[in-house]
Amino acid sequence: MKAVRSIEWRYFVAPVAGSGAGLLPTWLLLNQRDPTYDVVLFVLVPLIVGFVTSGVAMIGRQAVLSKLFTISLFGLILFGVGILGFAMDGMICVALAAPLALAPLLLGCWLAKEMFGPKYVARDPKPFLMVAFLVGVGAWDRLVDPNRATQVEFASSVDIAASPQRVWKQILSLDVLPPADDWVSKLGMACPQTTKLKGQGVGSVRECTLSTGHMNERITVWQPERRLGFVALNTPPPMTELNPFREVHPAHLTERYYRVLYGEFRLEPLADGRTRLSRITRYEHRIGPARYWTFWTNQVAFVAHRRVLDFLKAQSESSDQLARQTRPNLMADSPRIANRSLQTANFSRFVSPLTNLRRHEDRRTYFLIR
């Protein structure tokens, strides 16, 4: 009975010790705002948590690697709770960073088992050396040049049943967007709310209000009914972190680590009188691994693009439909034309769900510029 109680006690203390060993360097690093904090937070800290948790769990008794990894997972969870409790970060970023910590955590468990395990047990180090190699490759790029930025160009487009002239007018008159009620905005992602264009032509200013702050832009490309390009003069945080304990402002959500560079509306006339409207955003971030975080930052850009494009589509098509209704009715002069128009209307009513589905089909692409 004593042995069972000692094992339970040790397995309870081990995750606490591991999470505490990880919280200390994390707190020191976030206060200093070191540019290599992502390497330490996603590689070194999970390795320490796995190593300390496994080492404490193996005091006086051996354990298989799978059990050590399971206990270390509890230590990693306690570490995440500590991150929230000490207001170092929010729930969204902790959840997104969790998959990156699994490989270093396993490596820390294996190192503890190798150092504190019985010397006579033969082990095959190749799988864990491979894990160590992959972790090292992922961290090497940030260690060599911690200030290196990853530039990304992300584009979304939608087909609008209106002429480029009407779409261009809606872009210039874009003002207040309807309130966002989707789940992405409720998680704190930056959503555009208002836009105000001051002046005309190159050199004029766009003032945008996002749910996370204000963004000022200067027009650099002005090609009526074709292109409207602008450079960002400042960048608000890409999201507002959620923390059940207190308000947090993590360093990785500031302009030092995430910055919008350029944005553009591009209009392309289609053969059937419609317009393909594209929204392009070019930004840079300094968080590694680059491709993993680029996927998530693209989701933030996509939410903002989708919101604006859907609004412009609705406004342009409604204004175009209103203009058609105010034109003189020439159908009454020709029964044949009127009958054909009625048949076309009935057919379009039948296929309208497919047409709308095809219109709302999104086209997304991005380029990773290293």
C-alpha positions as CSV (number, residue, x, y, z in Angstrom):
1,M,0.0,0.0,0.0
2,K,2.9,2.4,0.8
3,A,4.4,1.8,-2.7
4,V,1.0,2.6,-4.4
5,R,0.6,5.8,-2.4
6,S,4.2,6.9,-3.1
7,I,3.6,6.4,-6.8
8,E,0.4,8.4,-6.8
9,W,2.1,11.2,-4.8
10,R,5.0,11.3,-7.2
11,Y,2.9,11.3,-10.3
12,F,0.9,14.2,-8.9
13,V,4.0,16.3,-8.0
14,A,5.8,15.6,-11.3
15,P,3.4,17.7,-13.5
16,V,3.4,20.5,-11.0
17,A,7.2,20.6,-10.9
18,G,7.4,20.4,-14.7
19,S,5.0,23.2,-15.3
20,G,6.7,25.4,-12.7
21,A,10.1,24.8,-14.4
22,G,8.6,25.9,-17.7
23,L,6.8,29.0,-16.3
24,L,10.0,30.7,-14.9
25,P,11.9,31.0,-18.2
26,T,8.7,31.9,-20.0
27,W,8.0,34.8,-17.6
28,L,11.6,36.1,-17.9
29,L,11.6,35.8,-21.6
30,L,8.3,37.6,-22.2
31,N,9.4,40.5,-19.9
32,Q,12.6,41.0,-22.0
33,R,10.7,40.6,-25.3
34,D,13.6,38.7,-26.8
35,P,13.2,38.2,-30.6
36,T,13.9,34.5,-30.2
37,Y,11.1,34.0,-27.7
38,D,9.2,31.7,-30.1
39,V,12.1,29.2,-30.2
40,V,12.3,29.2,-26.4
41,L,8.5,29.1,-25.9
42,F,7.8,26.4,-28.6
43,V,11.0,24.3,-28.3
44,L,13.0,24.8,-25.1
45,V,10.2,25.2,-22.6
46,P,8.2,22.1,-23.7
47,L,11.5,20.2,-23.6
48,I,12.1,21.4,-20.0
49,V,8.6,20.5,-19.0
50,G,8.9,17.0,-20.4
51,F,12.4,16.5,-18.9
52,V,11.5,17.7,-15.4
53,T,8.2,16.0,-15.2
54,S,9.6,12.7,-16.3
55,G,12.6,13.1,-14.0
56,V,10.5,13.6,-11.0
57,A,8.1,10.8,-12.0
58,M,11.1,8.4,-12.2
59,I,12.4,9.1,-8.7
60,G,12.9,5.7,-7.1
61,R,11.0,3.8,-9.9
62,Q,11.3,3.2,-13.6
63,A,8.5,4.0,-16.1
64,V,7.9,3.3,-19.7
65,L,8.1,6.2,-22.1
66,S,4.4,6.2,-23.0
67,K,3.5,6.7,-19.3
68,L,6.1,9.5,-18.9
69,F,4.7,11.2,-22.0
70,T,1.2,11.0,-20.6
71,I,2.3,12.5,-17.2
72,S,4.2,15.2,-19.1
73,L,1.0,16.1,-21.0
74,F,-0.6,16.9,-17.7
75,G,2.4,19.1,-16.9
76,L,2.0,20.8,-20.3
77,I,-1.7,21.5,-19.5
78,L,-0.8,22.9,-16.1
79,F,1.8,25.1,-17.8
80,G,-0.9,26.4,-20.1
81,V,-3.1,27.2,-17.2
82,G,-0.2,29.0,-15.6
83,I,0.3,31.1,-18.7
84,L,-3.3,32.2,-18.4
85,G,-3.3,32.7,-14.7
86,F,-0.2,34.9,-14.8
87,A,-1.6,36.9,-17.8
88,M,1.3,36.0,-20.1
89,D,-1.0,35.1,-23.0
90,G,-4.6,34.2,-23.9
91,M,-6.5,31.0,-24.6
92,I,-6.4,31.2,-28.4
93,C,-2.7,31.4,-28.7
94,V,-2.1,28.8,-26.1
95,A,-4.4,26.4,-27.9
96,L,-2.7,27.1,-31.3
97,A,0.8,26.6,-29.8
98,A,0.0,23.3,-28.1
99,P,0.6,21.1,-31.2
100,L,4.1,22.6,-31.6
101,A,5.0,21.6,-28.1
102,L,4.4,17.8,-28.5
103,A,7.6,16.9,-30.3
104,P,9.9,18.8,-27.8
105,L,7.9,17.4,-24.9
106,L,8.5,13.8,-26.1
107,L,12.1,14.6,-26.6
108,G,12.4,15.8,-23.0
109,C,10.7,12.7,-21.8
110,W,13.2,10.5,-23.7
111,L,16.2,12.5,-22.4
112,A,15.0,12.1,-18.8
113,K,14.5,8.3,-19.3
114,E,18.0,8.0,-20.9
115,M,19.7,9.9,-18.1
116,F,17.8,8.5,-15.1
117,G,16.9,5.0,-16.4
118,P,18.9,1.8,-15.8
119,K,22.1,1.7,-17.8
120,Y,21.8,-2.0,-18.8
121,V,18.7,-1.5,-20.9
122,A,19.4,-1.4,-24.6
123,R,17.6,1.3,-26.5
124,D,17.3,2.3,-30.1
125,P,18.0,6.1,-30.2
126,K,17.2,6.5,-33.9
127,P,13.5,7.6,-33.6
128,F,14.3,10.2,-31.0
129,L,17.4,11.4,-32.7
130,M,15.1,12.0,-35.7
131,V,12.7,14.0,-33.5
132,A,15.6,16.0,-32.1
133,F,16.8,16.7,-35.7
134,L,13.3,17.9,-36.8
135,V,13.1,20.2,-33.7
136,G,16.6,21.5,-34.4
137,V,15.8,22.2,-38.1
138,G,12.6,24.1,-37.0
139,A,14.5,26.2,-34.6
140,W,17.6,26.8,-36.6
141,D,16.2,29.4,-38.9
142,R,15.0,31.6,-36.0
143,L,18.3,31.2,-34.1
144,V,20.5,32.2,-37.1
145,D,18.4,35.3,-37.9
146,P,15.8,36.1,-35.2
147,N,14.8,39.4,-36.8
148,R,14.0,37.9,-40.2
149,A,10.5,38.6,-41.3
150,T,8.3,36.3,-43.4
151,Q,6.3,38.3,-46.0
152,V,3.0,36.9,-47.2
153,E,0.6,38.0,-49.9
154,F,-3.0,36.7,-49.5
155,A,-5.8,37.3,-52.0
156,S,-9.5,36.5,-52.0
157,S,-11.9,37.2,-54.9
158,V,-15.7,37.1,-55.6
159,D,-17.8,37.5,-58.7
160,I,-20.3,40.3,-58.6
161,A,-23.3,40.7,-60.9
162,A,-22.7,44.3,-61.6
163,S,-20.4,46.4,-63.8
164,P,-16.9,47.6,-62.8
165,Q,-18.2,51.1,-62.7
166,R,-20.8,50.3,-60.0
167,V,-18.4,48.2,-58.0
168,W,-15.8,51.0,-58.1
169,K,-18.4,53.5,-56.8
170,Q,-19.3,51.1,-53.9
171,I,-15.6,50.8,-53.0
172,L,-15.1,54.5,-52.8
173,S,-18.3,55.0,-50.8
174,L,-17.6,52.1,-48.4
175,D,-18.5,53.4,-45.0
176,V,-20.1,51.4,-42.2
177,L,-20.2,47.6,-42.3
178,P,-23.0,45.6,-40.6
179,P,-22.1,44.1,-37.2
180,A,-20.2,40.9,-37.3
181,D,-22.1,37.9,-35.8
182,D,-19.9,35.0,-36.9
183,W,-18.0,32.7,-34.5
184,V,-14.6,33.9,-35.7
185,S,-15.2,37.5,-34.7
186,K,-16.5,36.3,-31.3
187,L,-13.1,34.7,-30.7
188,G,-11.5,38.1,-30.9
189,M,-10.2,38.1,-34.5
190,A,-9.8,41.6,-36.1
191,C,-12.9,42.5,-38.2
192,P,-13.3,45.7,-40.2
193,Q,-16.1,48.0,-39.0
194,T,-15.9,51.3,-40.7
195,T,-13.9,52.8,-43.6
196,K,-13.6,56.5,-44.6
197,L,-11.8,57.8,-47.7
198,K,-10.5,61.3,-47.4
199,G,-9.7,62.8,-50.8
200,Q,-9.4,61.4,-54.3
201,G,-6.4,60.0,-56.2
202,V,-2.9,59.0,-55.2
203,G,-1.9,60.5,-51.8
204,S,-5.3,60.5,-50.3
205,V,-5.9,58.7,-47.0
206,R,-8.2,55.8,-45.9
207,E,-9.2,55.6,-42.2
208,C,-10.2,52.2,-41.2
209,T,-11.6,51.1,-37.9
210,L,-11.2,47.4,-36.9
211,S,-12.6,45.6,-33.9
212,T,-9.0,45.7,-32.4
213,G,-8.1,49.3,-33.2
214,H,-7.6,51.9,-36.0
215,M,-5.6,51.6,-39.2
216,N,-4.5,54.5,-41.4
217,E,-3.7,53.9,-45.1
218,R,-2.3,56.1,-47.9
219,I,-3.4,55.6,-51.5
220,T,-0.6,54.7,-53.8
221,V,-2.5,53.2,-56.8
222,W,-5.6,54.9,-58.2
223,Q,-6.9,53.4,-61.5
224,P,-10.6,54.1,-61.7
225,E,-12.6,50.9,-62.2
226,R,-9.4,48.8,-62.2
227,R,-7.2,49.1,-59.1
228,L,-7.1,50.8,-55.7
229,G,-3.9,50.2,-53.8
230,F,-2.8,51.6,-50.4
231,V,0.1,51.2,-48.0
232,A,-0.6,50.7,-44.3
233,L,0.8,53.4,-42.0
234,N,0.1,51.5,-38.8
235,T,-1.2,48.0,-37.8
236,P,-3.6,47.2,-35.0
237,P,-3.4,43.8,-33.3
238,P,-4.7,41.0,-35.5
239,M,-6.8,39.8,-32.6
240,T,-7.9,40.5,-29.0
241,E,-6.8,37.6,-26.8
242,L,-9.3,35.9,-24.5
243,N,-8.2,35.3,-20.9
244,P,-10.7,34.3,-18.1
245,F,-8.6,35.9,-15.4
246,R,-7.5,39.3,-16.7
247,E,-6.9,41.4,-19.9
248,V,-3.7,40.5,-21.7
249,H,-1.6,42.2,-24.4
250,P,0.9,39.7,-25.7
251,A,4.0,41.0,-27.4
252,H,3.5,38.8,-30.4
253,L,0.3,40.7,-31.3
254,T,2.2,44.0,-31.7
255,E,3.6,45.6,-34.8
256,R,7.0,44.2,-33.9
257,Y,5.9,40.7,-34.8
258,Y,2.9,41.3,-37.1
259,R,2.6,44.2,-39.6
260,V,0.3,44.9,-42.6
261,L,2.3,46.3,-45.5
262,Y,0.0,46.8,-48.4
263,G,-3.6,46.3,-49.5
264,E,-5.5,46.5,-52.8
265,F,-8.8,46.2,-54.5
266,R,-8.6,44.8,-58.1
267,L,-11.5,44.8,-60.5
268,E,-11.6,42.5,-63.5
269,P,-14.5,42.8,-66.0
270,L,-16.0,39.5,-67.1
271,A,-17.5,38.6,-70.5
272,D,-21.1,38.4,-69.2
273,G,-21.1,41.9,-67.7
274,R,-20.1,40.8,-64.2
275,T,-17.0,41.9,-62.3
276,R,-14.5,39.8,-60.4
277,L,-13.4,41.8,-57.3
278,S,-10.2,40.7,-55.6
279,R,-9.0,41.9,-52.2
280,I,-5.2,41.6,-51.7
281,T,-3.3,42.0,-48.5
282,R,0.5,41.8,-48.0
283,Y,1.8,41.5,-44.5
284,E,4.8,40.2,-42.6
285,H,5.3,38.4,-39.3
286,R,8.2,37.3,-37.2
287,I,7.0,34.2,-35.5
288,G,8.2,30.7,-36.2
289,P,7.7,28.1,-37.6
290,A,6.7,30.4,-40.4
291,R,4.5,28.1,-42.4
292,Y,2.5,27.0,-39.4
293,W,1.7,30.6,-38.2
294,T,1.2,31.8,-41.8
295,F,-1.8,29.4,-42.0
296,W,-3.4,31.0,-39.0
297,T,-2.6,34.6,-39.9
298,N,-4.1,33.9,-43.3
299,Q,-7.4,33.0,-41.6
300,V,-7.4,36.4,-40.0
301,A,-6.9,38.0,-43.4
302,F,-9.6,35.8,-44.9
303,V,-12.2,36.8,-42.3
304,A,-11.5,40.5,-43.1
305,H,-11.6,39.9,-46.8
306,R,-14.7,37.8,-46.7
307,R,-16.5,40.4,-44.7
308,V,-15.7,43.3,-47.0
309,L,-16.2,41.4,-50.3
310,D,-19.6,40.1,-49.2
311,F,-20.7,43.6,-48.3
312,L,-19.5,45.1,-51.5
313,K,-21.1,42.3,-53.5
314,A,-24.5,42.9,-51.8
315,Q,-24.3,46.6,-52.2
316,S,-23.2,46.5,-55.8
317,E,-25.8,44.0,-56.9
318,S,-28.6,45.8,-55.1
319,S,-27.7,49.1,-56.7
320,D,-27.4,47.5,-60.1
321,Q,-30.8,45.9,-59.7
322,L,-32.4,49.2,-58.6
323,A,-30.9,50.9,-61.6
324,R,-32.5,48.3,-63.9
325,Q,-35.9,48.7,-62.4
326,T,-35.9,52.5,-63.0
327,R,-35.2,52.1,-66.7
328,P,-38.1,52.3,-69.2
329,N,-40.0,49.1,-69.7
330,L,-39.5,48.1,-73.3
331,M,-40.8,44.6,-72.9
332,A,-44.5,45.7,-73.3
333,D,-43.9,46.7,-76.9
334,S,-43.1,43.2,-78.0
335,P,-45.1,40.2,-76.8
336,R,-42.4,37.8,-78.1
337,I,-39.7,39.5,-76.1
338,A,-42.0,39.7,-73.0
339,N,-42.8,35.9,-73.3
340,R,-39.1,35.1,-73.7
341,S,-38.3,37.2,-70.7
342,L,-40.9,35.4,-68.6
343,Q,-39.4,32.0,-69.6
344,T,-35.9,33.2,-68.7
345,A,-37.1,34.5,-65.4
346,N,-38.7,31.2,-64.6
347,F,-35.6,29.3,-65.6
348,S,-33.4,31.6,-63.5
349,R,-35.7,31.1,-60.6
350,F,-35.2,27.4,-60.9
351,V,-31.3,27.5,-61.1
352,S,-30.9,30.5,-58.7
353,P,-29.6,28.3,-55.8
354,L,-26.8,26.9,-58.0
355,T,-26.0,30.3,-59.3
356,N,-25.8,31.9,-55.9
357,L,-23.6,29.0,-54.7
358,R,-21.3,29.5,-57.6
359,R,-21.1,33.2,-57.0
360,H,-20.2,32.8,-53.4
361,E,-17.5,30.3,-54.1
362,D,-14.4,31.9,-52.8
363,R,-11.1,31.9,-54.5
364,R,-8.1,32.1,-52.2
365,T,-4.4,32.1,-52.8
366,Y,-1.3,33.2,-51.0
367,F,2.4,33.6,-51.7
368,L,5.0,33.0,-49.1
369,I,7.8,35.5,-49.7
370,R,10.9,34.7,-47.8
